[in-house]
Amino acid sequence: MSRYPNPELKDLPDDIRAKVLEVQDKAGFVPTVFLALARRPAEWRAFFAYHDALMLKENSGLSKGDREMIVTTTSAANKCLYCVVAHGAILRIYEKKPLVADQVAVNYRNADITPRQKAMLDFAMKVCLQSNEIGDADFTALQAHGFSDEDAWDIAAITAFFGLSNRMASFSNMLPNPEFYLMGRTPKVK
């Protein structure tokens, strides 16, 4: 159980309630993070504005699956159950591979992913665990797989942002919704 009680939907500011209801309509449930962070509306707005800027960016060399792969892999390194389960579910859906999230969470180097994705995750993991050691060779390795300097920025920004998210979820004992565990593993019931 979360260390902090979630606010009631009816008690949220109108703009936040509207966004939460939009997500509920699309997903069929309200992901825990939307209510857990809503206890502080100004922080909720800033968090989701930056989340959307990174994860919904249209002009990028990263696919939606790539972004979720970064989140799942680095969240596993940060031992964040919520983000591994929630973003792993989204990753399975985007990549249309029911095994990929578990593979990258445990050991992306042995996962059924492309060499390009492995290079991307090598960079993300270095940002996650040893950002002070990033150097020209790391950018050269990304460029060899077709990534631009702007793509490197996106990889780093996603990794750093979810480092914050991982720590907030872990310290507050934010638990993943049960719905996430089966998403992308079993056919969707229509």
C-alpha positions as a LaTeX table, in Angstrom:
\begin{tabular}{lrrr}
\hline
Residue & $x$ (\AA) & $y$ (\AA) & $z$ (\AA) \\
\hline
Met1 & 0.00 & 0.00 & 0.00 \\
Ser2 & 1.22 & 3.48 & $-0.83$ \\
Arg3 & 2.74 & 5.54 & 1.96 \\
Tyr4 & 0.68 & 8.53 & 0.84 \\
Pro5 & $-3.07$ & 8.34 & 0.26 \\
Asn6 & $-4.22$ & 9.14 & $-3.26$ \\
Pro7 & $-6.58$ & 12.07 & $-3.57$ \\
Glu8 & $-10.12$ & 11.42 & $-4.71$ \\
Leu9 & $-10.81$ & 12.16 & $-8.36$ \\
Lys10 & $-13.62$ & 14.55 & $-7.36$ \\
Asp11 & $-11.16$ & 16.62 & $-5.29$ \\
Leu12 & $-8.67$ & 17.24 & $-8.10$ \\
Pro13 & $-8.36$ & 20.56 & $-9.94$ \\
Asp14 & $-10.44$ & 20.59 & $-13.12$ \\
Asp15 & $-7.48$ & 20.41 & $-15.54$ \\
Ile16 & $-5.93$ & 17.43 & $-13.75$ \\
Arg17 & $-9.26$ & 15.63 & $-13.37$ \\
Ala18 & $-9.91$ & 16.08 & $-17.11$ \\
Lys19 & $-6.51$ & 14.58 & $-18.00$ \\
Val20 & $-6.99$ & 11.66 & $-15.59$ \\
Leu21 & $-10.43$ & 10.93 & $-17.07$ \\
Glu22 & $-8.95$ & 11.09 & $-20.58$ \\
Val23 & $-6.34$ & 8.51 & $-19.61$ \\
Gln24 & $-9.00$ & 6.36 & $-17.96$ \\
Asp25 & $-11.13$ & 6.44 & $-21.11$ \\
Lys26 & $-8.17$ & 5.39 & $-23.24$ \\
Ala27 & $-6.65$ & 2.75 & $-20.90$ \\
Gly28 & $-9.79$ & 1.50 & $-19.18$ \\
Phe29 & $-8.30$ & 2.28 & $-15.75$ \\
Val30 & $-6.43$ & 5.07 & $-13.97$ \\
Pro31 & $-2.71$ & 4.31 & $-13.68$ \\
Thr32 & $-1.67$ & 4.77 & $-10.06$ \\
Val33 & 0.92 & 7.43 & $-10.89$ \\
Phe34 & $-1.76$ & 9.85 & $-12.09$ \\
Leu35 & $-3.46$ & 9.94 & $-8.71$ \\
Ala36 & $-0.37$ & 9.48 & $-6.56$ \\
Leu37 & 1.31 & 12.59 & $-7.96$ \\
Ala38 & $-1.92$ & 14.62 & $-8.04$ \\
Arg39 & $-1.63$ & 15.23 & $-4.30$ \\
Arg40 & 0.61 & 18.13 & $-5.35$ \\
Pro41 & $-1.04$ & 19.72 & $-8.39$ \\
Ala42 & 1.79 & 22.07 & $-9.42$ \\
Glu43 & 4.27 & 19.19 & $-9.37$ \\
Trp44 & 1.79 & 16.94 & $-11.24$ \\
Arg45 & 1.50 & 19.52 & $-14.01$ \\
Ala46 & 5.28 & 19.95 & $-14.31$ \\
Phe47 & 5.90 & 16.20 & $-14.20$ \\
Phe48 & 3.40 & 15.34 & $-16.92$ \\
Ala49 & 4.37 & 18.31 & $-19.09$ \\
Tyr50 & 7.96 & 17.07 & $-19.15$ \\
His51 & 6.83 & 13.44 & $-19.50$ \\
Asp52 & 4.75 & 14.34 & $-22.54$ \\
Ala53 & 7.53 & 16.48 & $-24.05$ \\
Leu54 & 9.88 & 13.49 & $-23.89$ \\
Met55 & 7.60 & 10.53 & $-24.51$ \\
Leu56 & 5.22 & 12.02 & $-27.09$ \\
Lys57 & 7.84 & 13.92 & $-29.12$ \\
Glu58 & 7.09 & 13.56 & $-32.82$ \\
Asn59 & 10.33 & 14.55 & $-34.56$ \\
Ser60 & 12.86 & 12.13 & $-33.13$ \\
Gly61 & 15.05 & 9.25 & $-34.15$ \\
Leu62 & 13.50 & 7.22 & $-31.32$ \\
Ser63 & 10.33 & 5.21 & $-31.79$ \\
Lys64 & 7.71 & 4.94 & $-29.07$ \\
Gly65 & 8.98 & 1.40 & $-28.45$ \\
Asp66 & 12.56 & 2.68 & $-28.12$ \\
Arg67 & 11.44 & 5.20 & $-25.50$ \\
Glu68 & 9.60 & 2.59 & $-23.47$ \\
Met69 & 12.58 & 0.24 & $-23.79$ \\
Ile70 & 14.82 & 2.92 & $-22.26$ \\
Val71 & 12.35 & 3.44 & $-19.41$ \\
Thr72 & 11.96 & $-0.29$ & $-18.72$ \\
Thr73 & 15.68 & $-1.04$ & $-18.81$ \\
Thr74 & 16.83 & 1.88 & $-16.67$ \\
Ser75 & 13.92 & 1.49 & $-14.27$ \\
Ala76 & 15.03 & $-2.10$ & $-13.69$ \\
Ala77 & 18.54 & $-0.84$ & $-12.92$ \\
Asn78 & 16.95 & 1.57 & $-10.44$ \\
Lys79 & 14.84 & $-1.30$ & $-9.01$ \\
Cys80 & 11.55 & 0.51 & $-9.58$ \\
Leu81 & 8.75 & $-2.05$ & $-9.64$ \\
Tyr82 & 6.09 & 0.45 & $-10.71$ \\
Cys83 & 7.93 & 1.68 & $-13.79$ \\
Val84 & 9.22 & $-1.73$ & $-14.86$ \\
Val85 & 5.71 & $-3.19$ & $-14.76$ \\
Ala86 & 3.83 & $-0.18$ & $-16.18$ \\
His87 & 6.29 & 0.77 & $-18.92$ \\
Gly88 & 7.09 & $-2.86$ & $-19.63$ \\
Ala89 & 3.42 & $-3.30$ & $-20.47$ \\
Ile90 & 3.48 & $-0.35$ & $-22.86$ \\
Leu91 & 6.74 & $-1.64$ & $-24.38$ \\
Arg92 & 5.17 & $-5.04$ & $-25.09$ \\
Ile93 & 2.30 & $-3.33$ & $-26.87$ \\
Tyr94 & 4.44 & $-0.96$ & $-28.95$ \\
Glu95 & 6.96 & $-3.61$ & $-29.96$ \\
Lys96 & 4.29 & $-6.32$ & $-30.38$ \\
Lys97 & 6.58 & $-8.72$ & $-28.51$ \\
Pro98 & 5.20 & $-10.28$ & $-25.30$ \\
Leu99 & 8.67 & $-11.27$ & $-24.02$ \\
Val100 & 10.73 & $-8.15$ & $-24.71$ \\
Ala101 & 10.00 & $-6.21$ & $-21.51$ \\
Asp102 & 11.08 & $-9.05$ & $-19.25$ \\
Gln103 & 14.18 & $-9.61$ & $-21.36$ \\
Val104 & 15.37 & $-6.00$ & $-21.28$ \\
Ala105 & 14.52 & $-5.61$ & $-17.60$ \\
Val106 & 16.67 & $-8.59$ & $-16.64$ \\
Asn107 & 19.53 & $-8.29$ & $-19.17$ \\
Tyr108 & 19.06 & $-6.20$ & $-22.29$ \\
Arg109 & 22.38 & $-7.47$ & $-23.68$ \\
Asn110 & 20.79 & $-10.91$ & $-24.17$ \\
Ala111 & 17.37 & $-9.64$ & $-25.21$ \\
Asp112 & 15.79 & $-10.21$ & $-28.62$ \\
Ile113 & 16.41 & $-6.62$ & $-29.77$ \\
Thr114 & 18.36 & $-5.03$ & $-32.60$ \\
Pro115 & 22.04 & $-4.02$ & $-32.38$ \\
Arg116 & 20.81 & $-0.42$ & $-32.72$ \\
Gln117 & 18.58 & $-0.83$ & $-29.66$ \\
Lys118 & 21.44 & $-2.43$ & $-27.72$ \\
Ala119 & 23.66 & 0.58 & $-28.50$ \\
Met120 & 20.84 & 2.87 & $-27.37$ \\
Leu121 & 20.47 & 0.95 & $-24.12$ \\
Asp122 & 24.24 & 0.87 & $-23.56$ \\
Phe123 & 24.16 & 4.66 & $-23.67$ \\
Ala124 & 21.05 & 4.89 & $-21.48$ \\
Met125 & 22.55 & 2.59 & $-18.88$ \\
Lys126 & 25.75 & 4.62 & $-18.79$ \\
Val127 & 23.69 & 7.78 & $-18.27$ \\
Cys128 & 21.73 & 5.94 & $-15.57$ \\
Leu129 & 24.69 & 4.52 & $-13.66$ \\
Gln130 & 27.80 & 6.46 & $-14.70$ \\
Ser131 & 26.76 & 9.73 & $-16.33$ \\
Asn132 & 29.96 & 11.39 & $-15.16$ \\
Glu133 & 31.90 & 9.03 & $-17.45$ \\
Ile134 & 30.06 & 9.86 & $-20.70$ \\
Gly135 & 32.56 & 10.87 & $-23.37$ \\
Asp136 & 33.05 & 11.27 & $-27.10$ \\
Ala137 & 33.38 & 7.50 & $-27.60$ \\
Asp138 & 29.82 & 7.06 & $-26.29$ \\
Phe139 & 28.48 & 9.49 & $-28.88$ \\
Thr140 & 30.56 & 7.83 & $-31.61$ \\
Ala141 & 29.07 & 4.44 & $-30.70$ \\
Leu142 & 25.55 & 5.88 & $-31.02$ \\
Gln143 & 26.36 & 7.59 & $-34.33$ \\
Ala144 & 27.58 & 4.26 & $-35.74$ \\
His145 & 23.97 & 3.06 & $-35.34$ \\
Gly146 & 22.41 & 6.13 & $-36.93$ \\
Phe147 & 21.64 & 8.14 & $-33.80$ \\
Ser148 & 22.12 & 11.91 & $-33.93$ \\
Asp149 & 23.32 & 14.14 & $-31.10$ \\
Glu150 & 19.67 & 15.14 & $-30.59$ \\
Asp151 & 18.74 & 11.46 & $-30.25$ \\
Ala152 & 21.50 & 11.12 & $-27.62$ \\
Trp153 & 19.93 & 14.04 & $-25.77$ \\
Asp154 & 16.53 & 12.31 & $-25.91$ \\
Ile155 & 18.00 & 9.05 & $-24.58$ \\
Ala156 & 19.71 & 10.90 & $-21.74$ \\
Ala157 & 16.68 & 13.06 & $-20.91$ \\
Ile158 & 14.34 & 10.05 & $-20.80$ \\
Thr159 & 16.80 & 8.17 & $-18.59$ \\
Ala160 & 17.23 & 11.14 & $-16.23$ \\
Phe161 & 13.52 & 11.95 & $-16.06$ \\
Phe162 & 12.63 & 8.39 & $-15.20$ \\
Gly163 & 15.41 & 8.33 & $-12.61$ \\
Leu164 & 13.31 & 10.96 & $-10.82$ \\
Ser165 & 10.11 & 9.03 & $-11.45$ \\
Asn166 & 11.69 & 5.77 & $-10.22$ \\
Arg167 & 12.78 & 7.35 & $-6.97$ \\
Met168 & 9.39 & 8.96 & $-6.32$ \\
Ala169 & 7.59 & 5.69 & $-7.04$ \\
Ser170 & 9.94 & 3.64 & $-4.87$ \\
Phe171 & 10.08 & 5.90 & $-1.82$ \\
Ser172 & 6.31 & 6.32 & $-1.79$ \\
Asn173 & 5.68 & 2.59 & $-2.33$ \\
Met174 & 3.65 & 3.26 & $-5.47$ \\
Leu175 & 2.33 & $-0.07$ & $-6.70$ \\
Pro176 & 1.52 & $-0.93$ & $-10.31$ \\
Asn177 & $-2.10$ & $-1.44$ & $-11.27$ \\
Pro178 & $-2.94$ & $-5.13$ & $-11.69$ \\
Glu179 & $-4.04$ & $-4.39$ & $-15.28$ \\
Phe180 & $-0.44$ & $-3.67$ & $-16.31$ \\
Tyr181 & 0.75 & $-7.22$ & $-15.62$ \\
Leu182 & $-1.23$ & $-8.78$ & $-18.48$ \\
Met183 & $-1.13$ & $-5.93$ & $-21.01$ \\
Gly184 & 0.64 & $-6.98$ & $-24.18$ \\
Arg185 & 0.91 & $-10.59$ & $-23.00$ \\
Thr186 & $-2.57$ & $-11.82$ & $-23.83$ \\
Pro187 & $-4.92$ & $-10.88$ & $-26.66$ \\
Lys188 & $-7.07$ & $-7.86$ & $-25.83$ \\
Val189 & $-10.68$ & $-8.78$ & $-25.10$ \\
Lys190 & $-13.03$ & $-6.90$ & $-27.42$ \\
\hline
\end{tabular}
